[in-house]
Amino acid sequence: MAEKACKNCNRIVEDATECPVCKNNDLSDSWSGLVVIYDPEDSQIAEKIGINTPGKYAIRVK
Ligand SMILES: [Zn+2]
């Protein structure tokens, strides 16, 4: 299974050609770190990387 990361919002995208969150199709194979956000409103990490939708996100996307 190919996991890529959205260059716009860092969302991990599995087997898709566009990001389900922001509809961006600029996905990267080159990412590192993985964080799962369950409750964006109660997560400092989510706030730090600008996430407001629950899901899996990369910490860094090149
Ligand atoms: Zn995105």
PDB file of the backbone (N, CA, C, O) and the ligand in Angstrom, with CONECT records:
HET     ZN  A 101       1
ATOM      1  N   MET A   1       0.841  -1.200   0.000  1.00  0.00           N
ATOM      2  CA  MET A   1       0.000   0.000   0.000  1.00  0.00           C
ATOM      3  C   MET A   1       0.879   1.254   0.000  1.00  0.00           C
ATOM      4  O   MET A   1       1.815   1.383   0.789  1.00  0.00           O
ATOM      5  N   ALA A   2       0.555   2.146  -0.886  1.00  0.00           N
ATOM      6  CA  ALA A   2       1.355   3.360  -0.989  1.00  0.00           C
ATOM      7  C   ALA A   2       0.769   4.476  -0.132  1.00  0.00           C
ATOM      8  O   ALA A   2      -0.369   4.911  -0.311  1.00  0.00           O
ATOM      9  N   GLU A   3       1.573   4.902   0.773  1.00  0.00           N
ATOM     10  CA  GLU A   3       1.138   6.030   1.598  1.00  0.00           C
ATOM     11  C   GLU A   3       1.910   7.270   1.188  1.00  0.00           C
ATOM     12  O   GLU A   3       3.141   7.285   1.192  1.00  0.00           O
ATOM     13  N   LYS A   4       1.170   8.304   0.836  1.00  0.00           N
ATOM     14  CA  LYS A   4       1.797   9.564   0.483  1.00  0.00           C
ATOM     15  C   LYS A   4       1.277  10.642   1.413  1.00  0.00           C
ATOM     16  O   LYS A   4       0.292  10.458   2.128  1.00  0.00           O
ATOM     17  N   ALA A   5       1.966  11.771   1.384  1.00  0.00           N
ATOM     18  CA  ALA A   5       1.539  12.860   2.247  1.00  0.00           C
ATOM     19  C   ALA A   5       1.196  14.091   1.421  1.00  0.00           C
ATOM     20  O   ALA A   5       1.901  14.438   0.473  1.00  0.00           O
ATOM     21  N   CYS A   6       0.125  14.730   1.790  1.00  0.00           N
ATOM     22  CA  CYS A   6      -0.295  15.953   1.115  1.00  0.00           C
ATOM     23  C   CYS A   6       0.686  17.086   1.425  1.00  0.00           C
ATOM     24  O   CYS A   6       1.005  17.345   2.586  1.00  0.00           O
ATOM     25  N   LYS A   7       1.155  17.751   0.377  1.00  0.00           N
ATOM     26  CA  LYS A   7       2.117  18.836   0.591  1.00  0.00           C
ATOM     27  C   LYS A   7       1.463  20.079   1.171  1.00  0.00           C
ATOM     28  O   LYS A   7       2.142  20.956   1.707  1.00  0.00           O
ATOM     29  N   ASN A   8       0.180  20.149   1.065  1.00  0.00           N
ATOM     30  CA  ASN A   8      -0.533  21.325   1.564  1.00  0.00           C
ATOM     31  C   ASN A   8      -0.874  21.216   3.051  1.00  0.00           C
ATOM     32  O   ASN A   8      -0.595  22.128   3.829  1.00  0.00           O
ATOM     33  N   CYS A   9      -1.482  20.087   3.436  1.00  0.00           N
ATOM     34  CA  CYS A   9      -1.956  19.980   4.820  1.00  0.00           C
ATOM     35  C   CYS A   9      -1.325  18.835   5.605  1.00  0.00           C
ATOM     36  O   CYS A   9      -1.675  18.616   6.765  1.00  0.00           O
ATOM     37  N   ASN A  10      -0.389  18.094   4.979  1.00  0.00           N
ATOM     38  CA  ASN A  10       0.336  17.006   5.646  1.00  0.00           C
ATOM     39  C   ASN A  10      -0.481  15.727   5.855  1.00  0.00           C
ATOM     40  O   ASN A  10       0.024  14.778   6.456  1.00  0.00           O
ATOM     41  N   ARG A  11      -1.679  15.677   5.394  1.00  0.00           N
ATOM     42  CA  ARG A  11      -2.513  14.508   5.551  1.00  0.00           C
ATOM     43  C   ARG A  11      -1.889  13.298   4.862  1.00  0.00           C
ATOM     44  O   ARG A  11      -1.409  13.410   3.734  1.00  0.00           O
ATOM     45  N   ILE A  12      -1.892  12.143   5.528  1.00  0.00           N
ATOM     46  CA  ILE A  12      -1.446  10.909   4.895  1.00  0.00           C
ATOM     47  C   ILE A  12      -2.567  10.386   4.004  1.00  0.00           C
ATOM     48  O   ILE A  12      -3.705  10.217   4.442  1.00  0.00           O
ATOM     49  N   VAL A  13      -2.221  10.134   2.754  1.00  0.00           N
ATOM     50  CA  VAL A  13      -3.205   9.693   1.769  1.00  0.00           C
ATOM     51  C   VAL A  13      -2.828   8.286   1.311  1.00  0.00           C
ATOM     52  O   VAL A  13      -1.719   8.062   0.826  1.00  0.00           O
ATOM     53  N   GLU A  14      -3.754   7.342   1.468  1.00  0.00           N
ATOM     54  CA  GLU A  14      -3.482   5.957   1.086  1.00  0.00           C
ATOM     55  C   GLU A  14      -4.235   5.609  -0.192  1.00  0.00           C
ATOM     56  O   GLU A  14      -5.457   5.732  -0.273  1.00  0.00           O
ATOM     57  N   ASP A  15      -3.460   5.168  -1.194  1.00  0.00           N
ATOM     58  CA  ASP A  15      -4.068   4.699  -2.440  1.00  0.00           C
ATOM     59  C   ASP A  15      -5.061   5.677  -3.049  1.00  0.00           C
ATOM     60  O   ASP A  15      -6.154   5.291  -3.463  1.00  0.00           O
ATOM     61  N   ALA A  16      -4.680   6.921  -3.099  1.00  0.00           N
ATOM     62  CA  ALA A  16      -5.531   7.924  -3.728  1.00  0.00           C
ATOM     63  C   ALA A  16      -4.624   8.947  -4.407  1.00  0.00           C
ATOM     64  O   ALA A  16      -3.441   9.054  -4.087  1.00  0.00           O
ATOM     65  N   THR A  17      -5.186   9.681  -5.329  1.00  0.00           N
ATOM     66  CA  THR A  17      -4.378  10.654  -6.057  1.00  0.00           C
ATOM     67  C   THR A  17      -4.637  12.076  -5.601  1.00  0.00           C
ATOM     68  O   THR A  17      -3.981  13.011  -6.061  1.00  0.00           O
ATOM     69  N   GLU A  18      -5.587  12.242  -4.701  1.00  0.00           N
ATOM     70  CA  GLU A  18      -5.775  13.576  -4.154  1.00  0.00           C
ATOM     71  C   GLU A  18      -6.080  13.496  -2.662  1.00  0.00           C
ATOM     72  O   GLU A  18      -6.548  12.478  -2.153  1.00  0.00           O
ATOM     73  N   CYS A  19      -5.803  14.579  -1.993  1.00  0.00           N
ATOM     74  CA  CYS A  19      -6.015  14.655  -0.560  1.00  0.00           C
ATOM     75  C   CYS A  19      -7.522  14.742  -0.258  1.00  0.00           C
ATOM     76  O   CYS A  19      -8.230  15.565  -0.839  1.00  0.00           O
ATOM     77  N   PRO A  20      -8.004  13.880   0.660  1.00  0.00           N
ATOM     78  CA  PRO A  20      -9.441  13.912   0.976  1.00  0.00           C
ATOM     79  C   PRO A  20      -9.845  15.149   1.780  1.00  0.00           C
ATOM     80  O   PRO A  20     -11.027  15.480   1.877  1.00  0.00           O
ATOM     81  N   VAL A  21      -8.867  15.814   2.344  1.00  0.00           N
ATOM     82  CA  VAL A  21      -9.169  16.977   3.192  1.00  0.00           C
ATOM     83  C   VAL A  21      -9.231  18.259   2.373  1.00  0.00           C
ATOM     84  O   VAL A  21     -10.224  18.986   2.414  1.00  0.00           O
ATOM     85  N   CYS A  22      -8.161  18.531   1.629  1.00  0.00           N
ATOM     86  CA  CYS A  22      -8.093  19.824   0.946  1.00  0.00           C
ATOM     87  C   CYS A  22      -8.168  19.699  -0.575  1.00  0.00           C
ATOM     88  O   CYS A  22      -8.074  20.694  -1.294  1.00  0.00           O
ATOM     89  N   LYS A  23      -8.341  18.440  -1.067  1.00  0.00           N
ATOM     90  CA  LYS A  23      -8.485  18.188  -2.512  1.00  0.00           C
ATOM     91  C   LYS A  23      -7.261  18.571  -3.339  1.00  0.00           C
ATOM     92  O   LYS A  23      -7.336  18.745  -4.556  1.00  0.00           O
ATOM     93  N   ASN A  24      -6.143  18.696  -2.648  1.00  0.00           N
ATOM     94  CA  ASN A  24      -4.892  18.964  -3.328  1.00  0.00           C
ATOM     95  C   ASN A  24      -4.396  17.660  -3.960  1.00  0.00           C
ATOM     96  O   ASN A  24      -4.519  16.600  -3.345  1.00  0.00           O
ATOM     97  N   ASN A  25      -3.842  17.716  -5.165  1.00  0.00           N
ATOM     98  CA  ASN A  25      -3.293  16.485  -5.753  1.00  0.00           C
ATOM     99  C   ASN A  25      -1.772  16.507  -5.804  1.00  0.00           C
ATOM    100  O   ASN A  25      -1.157  15.713  -6.515  1.00  0.00           O
ATOM    101  N   ASP A  26      -1.183  17.397  -5.067  1.00  0.00           N
ATOM    102  CA  ASP A  26       0.271  17.463  -4.985  1.00  0.00           C
ATOM    103  C   ASP A  26       0.725  16.661  -3.764  1.00  0.00           C
ATOM    104  O   ASP A  26       0.895  17.204  -2.672  1.00  0.00           O
ATOM    105  N   LEU A  27       0.916  15.350  -3.978  1.00  0.00           N
ATOM    106  CA  LEU A  27       1.270  14.442  -2.891  1.00  0.00           C
ATOM    107  C   LEU A  27       2.741  14.082  -2.963  1.00  0.00           C
ATOM    108  O   LEU A  27       3.328  14.052  -4.044  1.00  0.00           O
ATOM    109  N   SER A  28       3.331  13.812  -1.819  1.00  0.00           N
ATOM    110  CA  SER A  28       4.756  13.525  -1.765  1.00  0.00           C
ATOM    111  C   SER A  28       5.034  12.142  -1.196  1.00  0.00           C
ATOM    112  O   SER A  28       4.401  11.711  -0.233  1.00  0.00           O
ATOM    113  N   ASP A  29       6.011  11.442  -1.820  1.00  0.00           N
ATOM    114  CA  ASP A  29       6.482  10.167  -1.277  1.00  0.00           C
ATOM    115  C   ASP A  29       7.479  10.397  -0.162  1.00  0.00           C
ATOM    116  O   ASP A  29       7.783   9.496   0.619  1.00  0.00           O
ATOM    117  N   SER A  30       7.977  11.606  -0.101  1.00  0.00           N
ATOM    118  CA  SER A  30       9.072  11.899   0.811  1.00  0.00           C
ATOM    119  C   SER A  30       8.567  12.637   2.040  1.00  0.00           C
ATOM    120  O   SER A  30       8.524  13.866   2.080  1.00  0.00           O
ATOM    121  N   TRP A  31       8.188  11.851   3.041  1.00  0.00           N
ATOM    122  CA  TRP A  31       7.691  12.451   4.276  1.00  0.00           C
ATOM    123  C   TRP A  31       8.220  11.656   5.455  1.00  0.00           C
ATOM    124  O   TRP A  31       8.652  10.514   5.302  1.00  0.00           O
ATOM    125  N   SER A  32       8.184  12.257   6.614  1.00  0.00           N
ATOM    126  CA  SER A  32       8.658  11.551   7.797  1.00  0.00           C
ATOM    127  C   SER A  32       7.839  11.930   9.018  1.00  0.00           C
ATOM    128  O   SER A  32       7.250  13.009   9.088  1.00  0.00           O
ATOM    129  N   GLY A  33       7.818  11.026   9.965  1.00  0.00           N
ATOM    130  CA  GLY A  33       7.058  11.252  11.189  1.00  0.00           C
ATOM    131  C   GLY A  33       5.582  11.034  10.928  1.00  0.00           C
ATOM    132  O   GLY A  33       5.062  11.421   9.881  1.00  0.00           O
ATOM    133  N   LEU A  34       4.918  10.420  11.873  1.00  0.00           N
ATOM    134  CA  LEU A  34       3.494  10.144  11.684  1.00  0.00           C
ATOM    135  C   LEU A  34       2.762  10.473  12.973  1.00  0.00           C
ATOM    136  O   LEU A  34       3.167  10.050  14.056  1.00  0.00           O
ATOM    137  N   VAL A  35       1.697  11.222  12.849  1.00  0.00           N
ATOM    138  CA  VAL A  35       0.893  11.549  14.018  1.00  0.00           C
ATOM    139  C   VAL A  35      -0.569  11.288  13.690  1.00  0.00           C
ATOM    140  O   VAL A  35      -1.047  11.620  12.605  1.00  0.00           O
ATOM    141  N   VAL A  36      -1.272  10.686  14.647  1.00  0.00           N
ATOM    142  CA  VAL A  36      -2.699  10.441  14.454  1.00  0.00           C
ATOM    143  C   VAL A  36      -3.468  11.434  15.324  1.00  0.00           C
ATOM    144  O   VAL A  36      -3.311  11.474  16.544  1.00  0.00           O
ATOM    145  N   ILE A  37      -4.289  12.218  14.672  1.00  0.00           N
ATOM    146  CA  ILE A  37      -5.075  13.226  15.383  1.00  0.00           C
ATOM    147  C   ILE A  37      -6.511  12.728  15.532  1.00  0.00           C
ATOM    148  O   ILE A  37      -7.210  12.486  14.548  1.00  0.00           O
ATOM    149  N   TYR A  38      -6.928  12.583  16.782  1.00  0.00           N
ATOM    150  CA  TYR A  38      -8.310  12.153  17.032  1.00  0.00           C
ATOM    151  C   TYR A  38      -9.219  13.344  17.300  1.00  0.00           C
ATOM    152  O   TYR A  38     -10.363  13.401  16.850  1.00  0.00           O
ATOM    153  N   ASP A  39      -8.672  14.285  18.044  1.00  0.00           N
ATOM    154  CA  ASP A  39      -9.475  15.446  18.432  1.00  0.00           C
ATOM    155  C   ASP A  39      -8.671  16.731  18.194  1.00  0.00           C
ATOM    156  O   ASP A  39      -7.967  17.205  19.085  1.00  0.00           O
ATOM    157  N   PRO A  40      -8.783  17.279  16.995  1.00  0.00           N
ATOM    158  CA  PRO A  40      -7.961  18.432  16.620  1.00  0.00           C
ATOM    159  C   PRO A  40      -8.121  19.616  17.558  1.00  0.00           C
ATOM    160  O   PRO A  40      -7.185  20.392  17.750  1.00  0.00           O
ATOM    161  N   GLU A  41      -9.292  19.755  18.137  1.00  0.00           N
ATOM    162  CA  GLU A  41      -9.512  20.919  18.995  1.00  0.00           C
ATOM    163  C   GLU A  41      -8.848  20.772  20.345  1.00  0.00           C
ATOM    164  O   GLU A  41      -8.727  21.741  21.095  1.00  0.00           O
ATOM    165  N   ASP A  42      -8.416  19.554  20.658  1.00  0.00           N
ATOM    166  CA  ASP A  42      -7.771  19.320  21.941  1.00  0.00           C
ATOM    167  C   ASP A  42      -6.347  18.801  21.760  1.00  0.00           C
ATOM    168  O   ASP A  42      -5.822  18.098  22.623  1.00  0.00           O
ATOM    169  N   SER A  43      -5.729  19.152  20.635  1.00  0.00           N
ATOM    170  CA  SER A  43      -4.390  18.661  20.337  1.00  0.00           C
ATOM    171  C   SER A  43      -3.433  19.805  20.032  1.00  0.00           C
ATOM    172  O   SER A  43      -3.656  20.597  19.116  1.00  0.00           O
ATOM    173  N   GLN A  44      -2.368  19.874  20.814  1.00  0.00           N
ATOM    174  CA  GLN A  44      -1.366  20.920  20.570  1.00  0.00           C
ATOM    175  C   GLN A  44      -0.630  20.680  19.256  1.00  0.00           C
ATOM    176  O   GLN A  44      -0.259  21.620  18.555  1.00  0.00           O
ATOM    177  N   ILE A  45      -0.425  19.394  18.935  1.00  0.00           N
ATOM    178  CA  ILE A  45       0.264  19.068  17.675  1.00  0.00           C
ATOM    179  C   ILE A  45      -0.583  19.515  16.486  1.00  0.00           C
ATOM    180  O   ILE A  45      -0.077  20.114  15.537  1.00  0.00           O
ATOM    181  N   ALA A  46      -1.872  19.216  16.556  1.00  0.00           N
ATOM    182  CA  ALA A  46      -2.782  19.609  15.480  1.00  0.00           C
ATOM    183  C   ALA A  46      -2.768  21.118  15.288  1.00  0.00           C
ATOM    184  O   ALA A  46      -2.757  21.619  14.164  1.00  0.00           O
ATOM    185  N   GLU A  47      -2.769  21.821  16.395  1.00  0.00           N
ATOM    186  CA  GLU A  47      -2.752  23.278  16.320  1.00  0.00           C
ATOM    187  C   GLU A  47      -1.447  23.769  15.686  1.00  0.00           C
ATOM    188  O   GLU A  47      -1.432  24.698  14.878  1.00  0.00           O
ATOM    189  N   LYS A  48      -0.359  23.113  16.080  1.00  0.00           N
ATOM    190  CA  LYS A  48       0.963  23.515  15.604  1.00  0.00           C
ATOM    191  C   LYS A  48       1.098  23.338  14.092  1.00  0.00           C
ATOM    192  O   LYS A  48       1.666  24.194  13.414  1.00  0.00           O
ATOM    193  N   ILE A  49       0.579  22.233  13.565  1.00  0.00           N
ATOM    194  CA  ILE A  49       0.701  22.025  12.123  1.00  0.00           C
ATOM    195  C   ILE A  49      -0.564  22.410  11.366  1.00  0.00           C
ATOM    196  O   ILE A  49      -0.686  22.129  10.174  1.00  0.00           O
ATOM    197  N   GLY A  50      -1.493  23.045  12.046  1.00  0.00           N
ATOM    198  CA  GLY A  50      -2.635  23.636  11.371  1.00  0.00           C
ATOM    199  C   GLY A  50      -3.688  22.653  10.884  1.00  0.00           C
ATOM    200  O   GLY A  50      -4.223  22.799   9.786  1.00  0.00           O
ATOM    201  N   ILE A  51      -3.983  21.653  11.703  1.00  0.00           N
ATOM    202  CA  ILE A  51      -4.933  20.607  11.316  1.00  0.00           C
ATOM    203  C   ILE A  51      -6.264  20.806  12.024  1.00  0.00           C
ATOM    204  O   ILE A  51      -6.300  21.090  13.221  1.00  0.00           O
ATOM    205  N   ASN A  52      -7.353  20.658  11.286  1.00  0.00           N
ATOM    206  CA  ASN A  52      -8.643  20.685  11.967  1.00  0.00           C
ATOM    207  C   ASN A  52      -9.558  19.546  11.554  1.00  0.00           C
ATOM    208  O   ASN A  52     -10.766  19.597  11.787  1.00  0.00           O
ATOM    209  N   THR A  53      -8.984  18.518  10.941  1.00  0.00           N
ATOM    210  CA  THR A  53      -9.742  17.324  10.585  1.00  0.00           C
ATOM    211  C   THR A  53      -9.031  16.102  11.171  1.00  0.00           C
ATOM    212  O   THR A  53      -7.825  15.956  10.970  1.00  0.00           O
ATOM    213  N   PRO A  54      -9.732  15.223  11.885  1.00  0.00           N
ATOM    214  CA  PRO A  54      -9.085  14.038  12.447  1.00  0.00           C
ATOM    215  C   PRO A  54      -8.501  13.141  11.368  1.00  0.00           C
ATOM    216  O   PRO A  54      -9.034  13.075  10.260  1.00  0.00           O
ATOM    217  N   GLY A  55      -7.412  12.451  11.680  1.00  0.00           N
ATOM    218  CA  GLY A  55      -6.802  11.530  10.726  1.00  0.00           C
ATOM    219  C   GLY A  55      -5.321  11.386  10.973  1.00  0.00           C
ATOM    220  O   GLY A  55      -4.800  11.823  11.999  1.00  0.00           O
ATOM    221  N   LYS A  56      -4.638  10.760  10.006  1.00  0.00           N
ATOM    222  CA  LYS A  56      -3.193  10.550  10.106  1.00  0.00           C
ATOM    223  C   LYS A  56      -2.467  11.635   9.326  1.00  0.00           C
ATOM    224  O   LYS A  56      -2.847  11.975   8.205  1.00  0.00           O
ATOM    225  N   TYR A  57      -1.428  12.165   9.930  1.00  0.00           N
ATOM    226  CA  TYR A  57      -0.674  13.246   9.298  1.00  0.00           C
ATOM    227  C   TYR A  57       0.820  13.015   9.418  1.00  0.00           C
ATOM    228  O   TYR A  57       1.290  12.417  10.386  1.00  0.00           O
ATOM    229  N   ALA A  58       1.556  13.486   8.439  1.00  0.00           N
ATOM    230  CA  ALA A  58       3.010  13.452   8.493  1.00  0.00           C
ATOM    231  C   ALA A  58       3.494  14.675   9.272  1.00  0.00           C
ATOM    232  O   ALA A  58       2.886  15.744   9.214  1.00  0.00           O
ATOM    233  N   ILE A  59       4.582  14.502   9.990  1.00  0.00           N
ATOM    234  CA  ILE A  59       5.173  15.636  10.696  1.00  0.00           C
ATOM    235  C   ILE A  59       5.895  16.545   9.695  1.00  0.00           C
ATOM    236  O   ILE A  59       5.775  17.769   9.730  1.00  0.00           O
ATOM    237  N   ARG A  60       6.645  15.897   8.806  1.00  0.00           N
ATOM    238  CA  ARG A  60       7.401  16.667   7.814  1.00  0.00           C
ATOM    239  C   ARG A  60       7.125  16.145   6.409  1.00  0.00           C
ATOM    240  O   ARG A  60       7.113  14.936   6.178  1.00  0.00           O
ATOM    241  N   VAL A  61       6.911  17.037   5.502  1.00  0.00           N
ATOM    242  CA  VAL A  61       6.721  16.672   4.096  1.00  0.00           C
ATOM    243  C   VAL A  61       7.697  17.466   3.264  1.00  0.00           C
ATOM    244  O   VAL A  61       7.761  18.691   3.368  1.00  0.00           O
ATOM    245  N   LYS A  62       8.464  16.766   2.428  1.00  0.00           N
ATOM    246  CA  LYS A  62       9.413  17.475   1.555  1.00  0.00           C
ATOM    247  C   LYS A  62       8.783  17.719   0.184  1.00  0.00           C
ATOM    248  O   LYS A  62       9.421  18.302  -0.693  1.00  0.00           O
TER     249      LYS A  62
HETATM  250 ZN    ZN A 101      -4.319  18.131   1.986  1.00  0.00          ZN2+
END
